[in-house]
Amino acid sequence: LGAKESDHTGTEAAERFFRALDEALPDGEAAMGAKELLDRLKRMQENAGLADREVAALLNAAPRFQDGLCDVEELKALSWPLIRHMRLSQHLFRDGGGTAGGVDVRAN
């Protein structure tokens, strides 16, 4: 990975993300409503360098219990892979080239 990619998806970015995630969603909170979750994700946005679309993606990806509450532990487990994938995909398309699974993804 180049410097630009590792700044947003590398070890330091992951550590910064997990520190902010642990502050926003401490262990022991198994479920919360969508409004509270959104408030907490917005608070962690600055600390982890999240974009608005990343906050929205996390909120939309949050698994829900039957009562509508968000499953915080499951969200924590899937959050970094989702954000990392979004950042890598954005970098690929922003730079205008590359392949995905051997398929050319550049616009012709």
Residue pairs with C-beta under 8 A, 6 or more apart in sequence:
1 9
1 10
4 91
5 88
5 91
6 12
6 13
7 13
8 49
8 87
8 91
9 84
9 87
9 88
9 91
13 49
13 87
14 80
14 84
16 47
16 48
16 49
17 48
17 49
17 50
17 79
17 80
17 83
18 80
19 47
19 48
20 44
20 47
20 48
21 44
21 48
21 76
21 79
21 80
23 44
23 47
24 40
24 41
24 43
24 44
25 40
25 72
25 75
25 76
29 72
30 71
30 72
30 73
31 65
31 69
31 70
31 71
31 72
32 40
32 69
32 70
32 72
33 68
33 69
33 70
34 59
34 62
34 68
34 70
37 59
37 62
37 70
37 72
37 75
38 55
38 59
41 50
41 55
41 58
41 59
42 55
44 50
45 52
45 55
50 58
50 83
53 86
54 83
54 86
57 82
57 83
57 86
58 75
58 79
58 82
58 83
61 75
61 78
61 79
61 82
62 70
62 71
62 72
62 74
62 75
63 70
63 71
63 74
63 75
64 70
64 71
65 71
92 98
92 100
92 105
93 105
96 106
96 107
97 105
97 106
98 105
98 106
99 105
